[in-house]
């Protein structure tokens, strides 16, 4: 069977700015991306039905018979069984969304047929609908992903130099280095990726996960549930946050109840507020509605899109949303919504970021991790730039 993960358009818009650069299924949701979860559950590769400008990097693979799966949905065992048993022209429908469809080649891209048979799925579906759920659901997702990633496997031996507490498991992948750290697994598991280093004096409370080839700097304080993607450097104080990958928050400063995209850098002393002085629920910018909407959360910090940067001592107000390829600097708090490709800050004002300079910076940042900022990446970034004009 040919499996395709499709973007739910409403959810895609509600996950901006993170979905500017990738299909929904390629957003990290817990320890792994949604695509990685489905490919593990299905024991098969998947492709994407997504925005046209993303389709070169994330191509659609067609076949005579195809099962399309909503890329915002988490694959439970019962759900997977229902999906793989769908017959042609059957659709599995939850309370609020289409979960999956079995479609022939001619109906694939329109996702419509004249004789679709809907099958109701009455079980609770774990899924993502709003950008803040990327951090607010980590307490559920990290333990579930941990179990999937480590089932039937043995951890590398944890050095006796570490201070360990709690009954939840701690798992080290091959090449992980952890020395003289404080690991508290009382509230959840701790997962350390391949060739990742936890430096001396780091204090980590589970649930916590960090991807391959990353570094937790000396003296860092990390409160779970927090998930850090691959190729990251983190330090200072972090609480209940998600970093998608390839980004740095390497210095002192507080990051709380936040989501940081890829290829971002938070300068030394960058701080996020995650609680209003009034203790009211936090409102953040919603791209689809083009207004601020209530999250229903008392704690919500920073949502930052790919390729964005903050200078030293940058201060973010509660519930700030920063778009793609933004460069923030100067005294004072930036406004609570900064659209993509803006350069400046509170005191200096903003001007449009020159796209060629953005390309130059991206090439250097990719190069620091021995990767190439190729034409495909350049075209995606340029497409996002055109959307902001």
RONURO-38979 format. One record per residue (C-alpha): x, y, z. Coordinates in pm, whole numbers, padded with zeros to 5 digits, always signed. Example, Ala and Ser with C-alpha at 12.3 -4.5 7.8 and 13.67 -1.06 7.14 Angstrom:
+01230-00450+00780;+01367-00106+00714;
//
This chain:
+00000+00000+00000;+00113+00355-00076;+00080+00581+00229;+00058+00961+00196;+00048+01213+00482;-00166+01512+00385;-00184+01862+00530;-00512+01956+00696;-00536+02312+00562;-00692+02467+00872;-00438+02302+01101;-00153+02400+00868;-00249+02767+00896;-00288+02738+01273;+00065+02592+01296;+00228+02886+01117;+00505+03006+01128;+00646+02653+01182;+00453+02505+00888;+00590+02767+00648;+00899+02548+00601;+00760+02194+00617;+00448+01977+00596;+00263+01924+00923;+00395+01567+00942;+00755+01690+00954;+00702+01899+01267;+00855+01745+01579;+00568+01640+01806;+00727+01495+02119;+01064+01327+02065;+01013+01243+01696;+00830+01400+01403;+00478+01289+01315;+00613+01130+00996;+00867+00925+01191;+00587+00800+01418;+00372+00690+01124;+00656+00522+00938;+00743+00326+01252;+00379+00227+01308;+00314+00134+00944;+00658-00019+00885;+00655+00169+00554;+00781+00492+00400;+00541+00780+00343;+00523+01079+00109;+00344+01415+00138;+00047+01596-00010;+00136+01952+00084;+00183+02304-00051;+00322+02326-00404;+00633+02522-00301;+00723+02246-00052;+00663+01958-00292;+01016+01946-00440;+01169+01877-00098;+00867+01672+00016;+00745+01503-00306;+00414+01323-00354;+00447+00958-00456;+00138+00822-00633;+00016+00467-00690;-00295+00295-00821;-00432+00265-00469;-00337+00511-00194;-00416+00563+00169;-00406+00929+00269;-00352+00999+00639;-00405+01330+00816;-00055+01452+00903;-00173+01612+01229;-00279+01281+01388;-00079+01057+01623;-00080+00685+01525;-00230+00476+01805;-00233+00098+01754;-00612+00086+01716;-00610+00374+01471;-00339+00216+01257;-00538-00109+01238;-00848+00078+01121;-00651+00269+00857;-00466-00022+00699;-00799-00206+00662;-00976+00076+00474;-01135-00037+00148;-01131+00173-00174;-01332+00496-00141;-01371+00455+00235;-01288+00743+00468;-01220+00719+00841;-01375+01023+01008;-01327+01147+01364;-01533+01397+01558;-01384+01705+01390;-01170+01589+01097;-01100+01335+00827;-00842+01094+00967;-00769+00885+00658;-00900+00793+00311;-00839+00509+00063;-00833+00673-00280;-00753+00567-00634;-00501+00754-00848;-00755+00972-01031;-00906+01105-00705;-00580+01149-00519;-00501+01520-00532;-00862+01644-00511;-00933+01404-00222;-01292+01381-00347;-01507+01102-00487;-01877+01081-00569;-01925+00761-00369;-01711+00800-00056;-01827+00583+00233;-01759+00745+00571;-01668+00527+00867;-01697+00693+01209;-01408+00660+01450;-01541+00721+01800;-01220+00669+01998;-01024+00970+02125;-00766+01086+01870;-00439+01241+01985;-00355+01514+01738;-00221+01865+01702;-00455+02153+01623;-00272+02461+01752;+00090+02569+01768;+00103+02589+02149;+00011+02220+02174;+00364+02144+02058;+00482+02222+02412;+00162+02175+02614;+00127+01806+02513;+00491+01712+02575;+00404+01557+02911;+00198+01296+02725;+00409+01261+02411;+00761+01220+02553;+00679+00908+02760;+00487+00755+02465;+00770+00821+02219;+01028+00705+02473;+00853+00368+02500;+00843+00330+02120;+01208+00429+02069;+01352+00210+02343;+01126-00099+02333;+01336-00417+02336;+01662-00223+02343;+01933-00174+02604;+02070+00166+02704;+02438+00246+02702;+02581+00235+03054;+02536+00561+03247;+02857+00676+03416;+02865+00652+03796;+02989+01012+03809;+02628+01127+03763;+02373+01199+04036;+02054+01005+03952;+01712+01009+04117;+01365+00875+04033;+01210+00553+03910;+01150+00637+03544;+01404+00499+03293;+01704+00685+03153;+01819+00579+02806;+02149+00670+02639;+02202+00601+02270;+02542+00493+02136;+02812+00755+02174;+02623+00966+02429;+02850+01127+02692;+02703+01220+03030;+02937+01301+03318;+02883+01475+03655;+02524+01570+03568;+02212+01570+03787;+01937+01356+03631;+01599+01350+03805;+01363+01093+03650;+01097+01122+03921;+00832+01272+03692;+00924+01108+03362;+01190+00936+03148;+01510+01091+03013;+01629+01014+02659;+01979+01110+02531;+02046+01079+02156;+02346+00940+01970;+02677+01125+02015;+02510+01384+02235;+02695+01533+02531;+02551+01643+02866;+02823+01853+03026;+02915+01862+03393;+02683+02037+03634;+02377+02021+03407;+02054+01968+03602;+01782+01786+03408;+01434+01687+03524;+01227+01446+03315;+01031+01400+03103;+01319+01512+02882;+01457+01416+02542;+01743+01544+02330;+01829+01434+01977;+02148+01317+01811;+02471+01523+01801;+02347+01784+02047;+02505+01945+02353;+02370+02053+02692;+02615+02312+02820;+02771+02306+03167;+02543+02426+03445;+02225+02421+03237;+01892+02388+03421;+01624+02205+03222;+01276+02134+03354;+01057+01875+03187;+00858+01817+02988;+01113+01946+02734;+01221+01804+02399;+01530+01919+02207;+01586+01806+01848;+01911+01700+01680;+02219+01919+01630;+02130+02170+01902;+02332+02349+02170;+02136+02446+02480;+02224+02613+02806;+02085+02846+03070;+01733+02775+03196;+01472+02592+02986;+01125+02482+03098;+00848+02292+02911;+00976+02384+02566;+01035+02228+02225;+01327+02305+01992;+01271+02142+01654;+01642+02097+01576;+01959+02261+01436;+01915+02561+01667;+02111+02714+01955;+02012+02852+02292;+02360+02803+02424;+02387+03076+02691;+02222+03197+03009;+01867+03325+02987;+01520+03176+03035;+01313+02993+02772;+00977+02872+02899;+00662+02721+02744;+00800+02793+02400;+00860+02643+02055;+01174+02728+01855;+01208+02630+01488;+01517+02510+01302;+01827+02720+01225;+01749+02970+01503;+01990+03131+01746;+01901+03297+02076;+02176+03536+02180;+02328+03537+02529;+02088+03665+02793;+01777+03623+02576;+01474+03586+02805;+01111+03495+02746;+00822+03590+02970;+00576+03301+02996;+00330+03446+03250;+00133+03770+03242;+00145+03997+03546;-00236+03968+03561;-00220+03585+03554;-00475+03592+03269;-00471+03336+02988;-00229+03425+02709;-00332+03544+02362;-00104+03485+02064;-00110+03580+01695;-00301+03346+01466;-00208+03366+01097;-00537+03218+00971;-00760+03460+01161;-00510+03749+01130;-00566+03845+01491;-00463+03746+01843;-00647+03443+01982;-00682+03305+02334;-00470+02996+02401;-00654+02914+02722;-00310+02874+02881;-00173+03068+03175;+00183+02990+03065;+00291+03060+02707;+00623+03212+02599;+00774+03237+02250;+00686+03078+01915;+00973+03133+01668;+00988+03030+01301;+01290+02888+01119;+01607+03092+01055;+01521+03363+01311;+01774+03518+01549;+01779+03730+01862;+02071+03944+01978;+02219+03944+02329;+01981+04045+02610;+01671+04030+02390;+01350+04031+02596;+01030+03867+02469;+00686+03946+02607;+00446+03669+02705;+00293+03500+02398;+00524+03646+02132;+00513+03500+01779;+00816+03556+01552;+00803+03456+01186;+01067+03309+00954;+01411+03470+00907;+01362+03754+01155;+01662+03932+01307;+01583+04102+01640;+01812+04340+01825;+01816+04656+02038;+01670+04764+02371;+01311+04709+02480;+01055+04437+02410;+00975+04357+02046;+00604+04365+01967;+00414+04042+02028;+00392+03956+01660;+00688+04007+01428;+00618+03895+01072;+00872+03707+00862;+01182+03875+00713;+01185+04174+00948;+01511+04323+01073;+01520+04548+01381;+01360+04592+01720;+01159+04806+01957;+01396+05103+01966;+01515+05103+01604;+01194+05003+01431;+01180+04740+01156;+01280+04717+00795;+01249+04435+00545;+01534+04182+00563;+01722+04167+00232;+01654+03820+00090;+02007+03782-00046;+02152+03855+00299;+01914+03596+00441;+02048+03343+00188;+02408+03427+00282;+02342+03376+00653;+02158+03048+00587;+02450+02917+00379;+02690+02989+00665;+02465+02835+00929;+02414+02517+00724;+02789+02501+00663;+02862+02508+01037;+02686+02171+01054;+02849+02038+00736;+02526+02072+00538;+02454+02252+00211;+02194+02526+00175;+02098+02411-00174;+01861+02548-00436;+01568+02353-00292;+01613+02518+00049;+01665+02855-00117;+01343+02822-00318;+01141+02738-00006;+01281+03037+00181;+01216+03262-00118;+00857+03139-00142;+00801+03233+00223;+00961+03571+00152;+00718+03633-00135;+00424+03560+00098;+00532+03847+00324;+00558+04113+00051;
//
